[in-house]
Amino acid sequence: MTDEEWAFFEHFILASRAPNGRKPANHRLVLDGIFWVARTRSPLA
């Protein structure tokens, strides 16, 4: 994901801690993975 693409999506993602106190996941990496699955039509399991 390019910096320009991330700059667009970053505004829609809230970075907050989970109720159990864990640090949030790397949202950019997760979103990039979702787009990769959608682009390649790779099965999840």
N, C-alpha and C positions, 0 to 999 in steps of 0.2 A: 504494500500500500504506500503510495507516495505521500509526501508531506502535505501536498495540496488536498488530496483526498481525505487524509486524517483531519486536517483543519476543518473541513466541512462537517464530518461526522462527530468530532469531538464535542461540539456544542449540544448534541442530543444525548450524550452519555453522562450520567451523574456518577461522580466518584465518591462513594460513601462507604463506610465500613459496614460489614455484615453484622447482624444482631449478636453473633458470637464473638465479635471483636477482631476477626481476621482482616488482614489487609485486602483491599480489592484486587482482583485479577488485572493483568495487563490488558486493558480493554482494546487497545490497538491490535494486539496479537490475536485476541479472540475474534474480533471483527474480521481481521484478515483471514483467519481460518474459515469463518463462515462463508466469506466470499469465495475462497478457494474451493470449498465443497460445492457451492452453487455453480461455479464456473466449470469445474471438471465433471460435475454430476457423479462424484465419487460416493459410494454408499457409506453410511456412517458406521455400520457394523460389519 
